[in-house]
């Protein structure tokens, strides 16, 4: 690899890192909550979980001929 290519690679990587540091700086967070206030407790919800067995039911196959026989005329 020629020296010019190495130099260009180093400069390019440096520019990318500098841009990422400038644009993705950590923003200052909120002030901490006051000592007299307690944080809200995070708990589980009262919504029951969806049954998983309903997603895995076998489905009976139906051909077009069977469907045509069942349709009202």
Biopython code that builds the backbone (N, CA, C, O; Angstrom):
import numpy as np
from Bio.PDB.StructureBuilder import StructureBuilder

atoms = [
    (1, "UNK", "N", (0.862, -1.170, 0.000)),
    (1, "UNK", "CA", (0.000, 0.000, 0.000)),
    (1, "UNK", "C", (0.908, 1.233, 0.000)),
    (1, "UNK", "O", (1.767, 1.365, 0.871)),
    (2, "UNK", "N", (0.728, 2.121, -0.953)),
    (2, "UNK", "CA", (1.587, 3.312, -1.018)),
    (2, "UNK", "C", (1.363, 4.229, 0.192)),
    (2, "UNK", "O", (0.320, 4.189, 0.844)),
    (3, "UNK", "N", (2.367, 5.043, 0.463)),
    (3, "UNK", "CA", (2.299, 5.953, 1.613)),
    (3, "UNK", "C", (1.171, 6.966, 1.475)),
    (3, "UNK", "O", (0.562, 7.353, 2.473)),
    (4, "UNK", "N", (0.888, 7.397, 0.259)),
    (4, "UNK", "CA", (-0.206, 8.350, 0.059)),
    (4, "UNK", "C", (-1.551, 7.745, 0.461)),
    (4, "UNK", "O", (-2.391, 8.425, 1.051)),
    (5, "UNK", "N", (-1.749, 6.473, 0.143)),
    (5, "UNK", "CA", (-2.997, 5.803, 0.485)),
    (5, "UNK", "C", (-3.118, 5.631, 2.003)),
    (5, "UNK", "O", (-4.203, 5.788, 2.562)),
    (6, "UNK", "N", (-2.013, 5.311, 2.659)),
    (6, "UNK", "CA", (-2.023, 5.181, 4.113)),
    (6, "UNK", "C", (-2.359, 6.515, 4.771)),
    (6, "UNK", "O", (-3.156, 6.587, 5.707)),
    (7, "UNK", "N", (-1.738, 7.556, 4.261)),
    (7, "UNK", "CA", (-1.985, 8.890, 4.808)),
    (7, "UNK", "C", (-3.446, 9.293, 4.599)),
    (7, "UNK", "O", (-4.069, 9.839, 5.509)),
    (8, "UNK", "N", (-3.993, 9.033, 3.427)),
    (8, "UNK", "CA", (-5.390, 9.354, 3.152)),
    (8, "UNK", "C", (-6.341, 8.546, 4.033)),
    (8, "UNK", "O", (-7.363, 9.064, 4.483)),
    (9, "UNK", "N", (-6.008, 7.282, 4.277)),
    (9, "UNK", "CA", (-6.826, 6.449, 5.148)),
    (9, "UNK", "C", (-6.832, 6.995, 6.576)),
    (9, "UNK", "O", (-7.888, 7.067, 7.204)),
    (10, "UNK", "N", (-5.683, 7.374, 7.085)),
    (10, "UNK", "CA", (-5.589, 7.920, 8.443)),
    (10, "UNK", "C", (-6.366, 9.233, 8.536)),
    (10, "UNK", "O", (-7.094, 9.454, 9.504)),
    (11, "UNK", "N", (-6.219, 10.090, 7.552)),
    (11, "UNK", "CA", (-6.936, 11.382, 7.564)),
    (11, "UNK", "C", (-8.441, 11.134, 7.473)),
    (11, "UNK", "O", (-9.207, 11.791, 8.178)),
    (12, "UNK", "N", (-8.879, 10.218, 6.635)),
    (12, "UNK", "CA", (-10.302, 9.919, 6.494)),
    (12, "UNK", "C", (-10.910, 9.373, 7.775)),
    (12, "UNK", "O", (-11.995, 9.791, 8.177)),
    (13, "UNK", "N", (-10.217, 8.443, 8.417)),
    (13, "UNK", "CA", (-10.705, 7.887, 9.680)),
    (13, "UNK", "C", (-10.760, 8.975, 10.748)),
    (13, "UNK", "O", (-11.705, 9.026, 11.535)),
    (14, "UNK", "N", (-9.765, 9.831, 10.780)),
    (14, "UNK", "CA", (-9.743, 10.926, 11.758)),
    (14, "UNK", "C", (-10.907, 11.882, 11.535)),
    (14, "UNK", "O", (-11.527, 12.331, 12.500)),
    (15, "UNK", "N", (-11.211, 12.198, 10.291)),
    (15, "UNK", "CA", (-12.335, 13.093, 9.990)),
    (15, "UNK", "C", (-13.654, 12.459, 10.408)),
    (15, "UNK", "O", (-14.508, 13.138, 10.977)),
    (16, "UNK", "N", (-13.836, 11.174, 10.137)),
    (16, "UNK", "CA", (-15.075, 10.490, 10.518)),
    (16, "UNK", "C", (-15.233, 10.473, 12.033)),
    (16, "UNK", "O", (-16.328, 10.721, 12.537)),
    (17, "UNK", "N", (-14.174, 10.190, 12.762)),
    (17, "UNK", "CA", (-14.244, 10.183, 14.225)),
    (17, "UNK", "C", (-14.525, 11.582, 14.752)),
    (17, "UNK", "O", (-15.313, 11.731, 15.686)),
    (18, "UNK", "N", (-13.913, 12.600, 14.187)),
    (18, "UNK", "CA", (-14.154, 13.977, 14.638)),
    (18, "UNK", "C", (-15.607, 14.380, 14.396)),
    (18, "UNK", "O", (-16.227, 14.998, 15.262)),
    (19, "UNK", "N", (-16.148, 14.044, 13.251)),
    (19, "UNK", "CA", (-17.550, 14.378, 12.952)),
    (19, "UNK", "C", (-18.486, 13.638, 13.904)),
    (19, "UNK", "O", (-19.468, 14.211, 14.375)),
    (20, "UNK", "N", (-18.188, 12.371, 14.191)),
    (20, "UNK", "CA", (-19.059, 11.622, 15.106)),
    (20, "UNK", "C", (-19.001, 12.188, 16.517)),
    (20, "UNK", "O", (-20.013, 12.188, 17.217)),
    (21, "UNK", "N", (-17.844, 12.668, 16.950)),
    (21, "UNK", "CA", (-17.736, 13.266, 18.283)),
    (21, "UNK", "C", (-18.521, 14.568, 18.346)),
    (21, "UNK", "O", (-19.164, 14.853, 19.357)),
    (22, "UNK", "N", (-18.478, 15.355, 17.290)),
    (22, "UNK", "CA", (-19.172, 16.647, 17.289)),
    (22, "UNK", "C", (-20.687, 16.461, 17.247)),
    (22, "UNK", "O", (-21.407, 17.118, 17.999)),
    (23, "UNK", "N", (-21.176, 15.582, 16.386)),
    (23, "UNK", "CA", (-22.619, 15.467, 16.192)),
    (23, "UNK", "C", (-23.306, 14.520, 17.171)),
    (23, "UNK", "O", (-24.508, 14.660, 17.399)),
    (24, "UNK", "N", (-22.602, 13.578, 17.746)),
    (24, "UNK", "CA", (-23.229, 12.608, 18.632)),
    (24, "UNK", "C", (-22.757, 12.770, 20.068)),
    (24, "UNK", "O", (-22.580, 11.790, 20.792)),
    (25, "UNK", "N", (-22.558, 14.008, 20.466)),
    (25, "UNK", "CA", (-22.178, 14.288, 21.837)),
    (25, "UNK", "C", (-23.307, 13.942, 22.783)),
    (25, "UNK", "O", (-24.474, 14.124, 22.439)),
    (26, "UNK", "N", (-22.990, 13.449, 23.960)),
    (26, "UNK", "CA", (-24.012, 13.116, 24.945)),
    (26, "UNK", "C", (-24.628, 14.406, 25.460)),
    (26, "UNK", "O", (-23.930, 15.316, 25.909)),
    (27, "UNK", "N", (-25.960, 14.463, 25.384)),
    (27, "UNK", "CA", (-26.658, 15.648, 25.852)),
    (27, "UNK", "C", (-26.738, 15.616, 27.369)),
    (27, "UNK", "O", (-26.818, 14.542, 27.965)),
    (28, "UNK", "N", (-26.718, 16.780, 27.996)),
    (28, "UNK", "CA", (-26.819, 16.785, 29.456)),
    (28, "UNK", "C", (-28.174, 16.236, 29.885)),
    (28, "UNK", "O", (-29.209, 16.585, 29.316)),
    (29, "UNK", "N", (-28.154, 15.378, 30.887)),
    (29, "UNK", "CA", (-29.382, 14.756, 31.359)),
    (29, "UNK", "C", (-30.186, 15.717, 32.219)),
    (29, "UNK", "O", (-29.769, 16.840, 32.503)),
    (30, "UNK", "N", (-31.342, 15.238, 32.617)),
    (30, "UNK", "CA", (-32.190, 16.042, 33.489)),
    (30, "UNK", "C", (-31.544, 16.154, 34.864)),
    (30, "UNK", "O", (-30.636, 15.399, 35.210)),
    (31, "UNK", "N", (-32.031, 17.102, 35.626)),
    (31, "UNK", "CA", (-31.562, 17.225, 36.985)),
    (31, "UNK", "C", (-32.077, 16.047, 37.797)),
    (31, "UNK", "O", (-33.165, 15.543, 37.519)),
    (32, "UNK", "N", (-31.324, 15.598, 38.793)),
    (32, "UNK", "CA", (-31.799, 14.464, 39.589)),
    (32, "UNK", "C", (-33.058, 14.848, 40.357)),
    (32, "UNK", "O", (-33.242, 16.016, 40.698)),
    (33, "UNK", "N", (-33.937, 13.866, 40.634)),
    (33, "UNK", "CA", (-35.173, 14.189, 41.351)),
    (33, "UNK", "C", (-34.868, 14.690, 42.753)),
    (33, "UNK", "O", (-33.842, 14.349, 43.341)),
    (34, "UNK", "N", (-35.762, 15.493, 43.272)),
    (34, "UNK", "CA", (-35.569, 16.019, 44.613)),
    (34, "UNK", "C", (-35.622, 14.900, 45.630)),
    (34, "UNK", "O", (-36.235, 13.860, 45.390)),
    (35, "UNK", "N", (-34.980, 15.111, 46.762)),
    (35, "UNK", "CA", (-34.877, 14.070, 47.787)),
    (35, "UNK", "C", (-36.243, 13.723, 48.372)),
    (35, "UNK", "O", (-36.450, 12.581, 48.780)),
    (36, "UNK", "N", (-37.178, 14.665, 48.427)),
    (36, "UNK", "CA", (-38.480, 14.420, 49.021)),
    (36, "UNK", "C", (-39.412, 13.613, 48.143)),
    (36, "UNK", "O", (-40.420, 13.097, 48.625)),
    (37, "UNK", "N", (-39.095, 13.495, 46.864)),
    (37, "UNK", "CA", (-39.977, 12.789, 45.943)),
    (37, "UNK", "C", (-39.395, 11.408, 45.643)),
    (37, "UNK", "O", (-38.201, 11.265, 45.377)),
    (38, "UNK", "N", (-40.245, 10.418, 45.690)),
    (38, "UNK", "CA", (-39.812, 9.053, 45.376)),
    (38, "UNK", "C", (-40.080, 8.777, 43.897)),
    (38, "UNK", "O", (-41.019, 9.313, 43.309)),
    (39, "UNK", "N", (-39.266, 7.962, 43.333)),
    (39, "UNK", "CA", (-39.453, 7.589, 41.929)),
    (39, "UNK", "C", (-40.647, 6.648, 41.815)),
    (39, "UNK", "O", (-40.935, 5.880, 42.733)),
    (40, "UNK", "N", (-41.326, 6.714, 40.700)),
    (40, "UNK", "CA", (-42.479, 5.840, 40.469)),
    (40, "UNK", "C", (-41.997, 4.403, 40.307)),
    (40, "UNK", "O", (-40.999, 4.140, 39.635)),
    (41, "UNK", "N", (-42.710, 3.496, 40.923)),
    (41, "UNK", "CA", (-42.358, 2.085, 40.821)),
    (41, "UNK", "C", (-42.857, 1.539, 39.490)),
    (41, "UNK", "O", (-43.979, 1.823, 39.069)),
    (42, "UNK", "N", (-42.039, 0.779, 38.859)),
    (42, "UNK", "CA", (-42.414, 0.164, 37.593)),
    (42, "UNK", "C", (-42.753, -1.282, 37.886)),
    (42, "UNK", "O", (-41.912, -2.051, 38.351)),
    (43, "UNK", "N", (-43.994, -1.640, 37.609)),
    (43, "UNK", "CA", (-44.431, -3.003, 37.882)),
    (43, "UNK", "C", (-44.974, -3.651, 36.644)),
    (43, "UNK", "O", (-44.960, -3.072, 35.558)),
    (44, "UNK", "N", (-45.456, -4.865, 36.820)),
    (44, "UNK", "CA", (-46.035, -5.568, 35.686)),
    (44, "UNK", "C", (-47.443, -5.041, 35.458)),
    (44, "UNK", "O", (-48.096, -4.561, 36.384)),
    (45, "UNK", "N", (-47.887, -5.132, 34.262)),
    (45, "UNK", "CA", (-49.223, -4.662, 33.944)),
    (45, "UNK", "C", (-50.247, -5.720, 34.347)),
    (45, "UNK", "O", (-49.902, -6.887, 34.531)),
    (46, "UNK", "N", (-51.489, -5.312, 34.482)),
    (46, "UNK", "CA", (-52.554, -6.221, 34.855)),
    (46, "UNK", "C", (-53.196, -6.893, 33.649)),
    (46, "UNK", "O", (-54.185, -7.611, 33.792)),
    (47, "UNK", "N", (-52.646, -6.667, 32.476)),
    (47, "UNK", "CA", (-53.188, -7.249, 31.258)),
    (47, "UNK", "C", (-52.649, -8.675, 31.129)),
    (47, "UNK", "O", (-51.435, -8.878, 31.154)),
    (48, "UNK", "N", (-53.533, -9.659, 30.993)),
    (48, "UNK", "CA", (-53.036, -11.033, 30.868)),
    (48, "UNK", "C", (-52.341, -11.240, 29.525)),
    (48, "UNK", "O", (-52.660, -10.586, 28.533)),
    (49, "UNK", "N", (-51.410, -12.143, 29.520)),
    (49, "UNK", "CA", (-50.678, -12.433, 28.296)),
    (49, "UNK", "C", (-51.595, -13.161, 27.314)),
    (49, "UNK", "O", (-52.505, -13.886, 27.716)),
    (50, "UNK", "N", (-51.344, -12.958, 26.044)),
    (50, "UNK", "CA", (-52.139, -13.618, 25.011)),
    (50, "UNK", "C", (-51.828, -15.108, 25.023)),
    (50, "UNK", "O", (-50.677, -15.499, 25.219)),
    (51, "UNK", "N", (-52.836, -15.935, 24.818)),
    (51, "UNK", "CA", (-52.564, -17.376, 24.814)),
    (51, "UNK", "C", (-51.721, -17.756, 23.600)),
    (51, "UNK", "O", (-52.009, -17.339, 22.478)),
    (52, "UNK", "N", (-50.706, -18.531, 23.827)),
    (52, "UNK", "CA", (-49.808, -18.896, 22.732)),
    (52, "UNK", "C", (-50.339, -20.071, 21.930)),
    (52, "UNK", "O", (-49.963, -20.242, 20.771)),
    (53, "UNK", "N", (-51.211, -20.890, 22.526)),
    (53, "UNK", "CA", (-51.697, -22.053, 21.807)),
    (53, "UNK", "C", (-52.610, -21.672, 20.649)),
    (53, "UNK", "O", (-52.765, -22.453, 19.710)),
    (54, "UNK", "N", (-53.219, -20.484, 20.696)),
    (54, "UNK", "CA", (-54.114, -20.090, 19.611)),
    (54, "UNK", "C", (-53.348, -19.774, 18.328)),
    (54, "UNK", "O", (-53.927, -19.772, 17.242)),
    (55, "UNK", "N", (-52.063, -19.510, 18.452)),
    (55, "UNK", "CA", (-51.270, -19.195, 17.276)),
    (55, "UNK", "C", (-50.789, -20.451, 16.552)),
    (55, "UNK", "O", (-50.372, -20.388, 15.395)),
    (56, "UNK", "N", (-50.849, -21.585, 17.235)),
    (56, "UNK", "CA", (-50.281, -22.801, 16.669)),
    (56, "UNK", "C", (-51.336, -23.844, 16.343)),
    (56, "UNK", "O", (-51.031, -25.036, 16.321)),
    (57, "UNK", "N", (-52.576, -23.422, 16.088)),
    (57, "UNK", "CA", (-53.625, -24.383, 15.765)),
    (57, "UNK", "C", (-53.436, -24.926, 14.370)),
    (57, "UNK", "O", (-53.076, -24.177, 13.461)),
    (58, "UNK", "N", (-53.670, -26.221, 14.175)),
    (58, "UNK", "CA", (-53.620, -26.756, 12.813)),
    (58, "UNK", "C", (-54.850, -26.294, 12.024)),
    (58, "UNK", "O", (-55.940, -26.152, 12.578)),
    (59, "UNK", "N", (-54.661, -26.072, 10.768)),
    (59, "UNK", "CA", (-55.744, -25.615, 9.903)),
    (59, "UNK", "C", (-56.026, -26.701, 8.882)),
    (59, "UNK", "O", (-55.107, -27.222, 8.249)),
    (60, "UNK", "N", (-57.303, -27.043, 8.723)),
    (60, "UNK", "CA", (-57.659, -28.059, 7.748)),
    (60, "UNK", "C", (-57.557, -27.490, 6.336)),
    (60, "UNK", "O", (-57.993, -26.371, 6.067)),
    (61, "UNK", "N", (-56.983, -28.272, 5.457)),
    (61, "UNK", "CA", (-56.829, -27.844, 4.075)),
    (61, "UNK", "C", (-58.159, -27.961, 3.347)),
    (61, "UNK", "O", (-58.966, -28.843, 3.639)),
    (62, "UNK", "N", (-58.374, -27.065, 2.401)),
    (62, "UNK", "CA", (-59.604, -27.082, 1.627)),
    (62, "UNK", "C", (-59.239, -26.815, 0.170)),
    (62, "UNK", "O", (-58.544, -25.844, -0.134)),
    (63, "UNK", "N", (-59.694, -27.652, -0.702)),
    (63, "UNK", "CA", (-59.398, -27.465, -2.117)),
    (63, "UNK", "C", (-60.461, -26.590, -2.757)),
    (63, "UNK", "O", (-61.510, -26.340, -2.164)),
    (64, "UNK", "N", (-60.191, -26.135, -3.946)),
    (64, "UNK", "CA", (-61.145, -25.296, -4.665)),
    (64, "UNK", "C", (-62.411, -26.088, -5.008)),
    (64, "UNK", "O", (-63.508, -25.531, -5.016)),
    (65, "UNK", "N", (-62.259, -27.377, -5.289)),
    (65, "UNK", "CA", (-63.424, -28.213, -5.614)),
    (65, "UNK", "C", (-64.336, -28.356, -4.398)),
    (65, "UNK", "O", (-65.559, -28.305, -4.534)),
    (66, "UNK", "N", (-63.753, -28.535, -3.205)),
    (66, "UNK", "CA", (-64.557, -28.633, -1.991)),
    (66, "UNK", "C", (-65.262, -27.317, -1.708)),
    (66, "UNK", "O", (-66.416, -27.313, -1.279)),
    (67, "UNK", "N", (-64.604, -26.237, -1.937)),
    (67, "UNK", "CA", (-65.198, -24.923, -1.700)),
    (67, "UNK", "C", (-66.346, -24.698, -2.682)),
    (67, "UNK", "O", (-67.372, -24.135, -2.300)),
    (68, "UNK", "N", (-66.199, -25.120, -3.918)),
    (68, "UNK", "CA", (-67.258, -24.960, -4.919)),
    (68, "UNK", "C", (-68.484, -25.805, -4.580)),
    (68, "UNK", "O", (-69.619, -25.402, -4.832)),
    (69, "UNK", "N", (-68.233, -26.997, -3.999)),
    (69, "UNK", "CA", (-69.369, -27.863, -3.618)),
    (69, "UNK", "C", (-70.154, -27.274, -2.452)),
    (69, "UNK", "O", (-71.358, -27.509, -2.346)),
    (70, "UNK", "N", (-69.507, -26.520, -1.584)),
    (70, "UNK", "CA", (-70.165, -25.974, -0.394)),
    (70, "UNK", "C", (-70.847, -24.648, -0.664)),
    (70, "UNK", "O", (-71.697, -24.232, 0.124)),
    (71, "UNK", "N", (-70.510, -23.975, -1.738)),
    (71, "UNK", "CA", (-71.079, -22.649, -1.983)),
    (71, "UNK", "C", (-72.545, -22.763, -2.380)),
    (71, "UNK", "O", (-72.915, -23.685, -3.106)),
    (72, "UNK", "N", (-73.392, -21.836, -1.914)),
    (72, "UNK", "CA", (-74.821, -21.868, -2.281)),
    (72, "UNK", "C", (-74.996, -21.493, -3.752)),
    (72, "UNK", "O", (-74.270, -20.660, -4.294)),
    (73, "UNK", "N", (-75.986, -22.138, -4.380)),
    (73, "UNK", "CA", (-76.210, -21.868, -5.816)),
    (73, "UNK", "C", (-77.448, -21.104, -6.043)),
    (73, "UNK", "O", (-77.782, -20.796, -7.187)),
]
sb = StructureBuilder()
sb.init_structure("model")
sb.init_model(0)
sb.init_chain("A")
sb.init_seg("    ")
for serial, (resi, resn, name, xyz) in enumerate(atoms, 1):
    if name == "N":
        sb.init_residue(resn, " ", resi, " ")
    sb.init_atom(name, np.array(xyz, "f"), 0.0, 1.0, " ", f" {name:<3s}", serial, name[0])
structure = sb.get_structure()
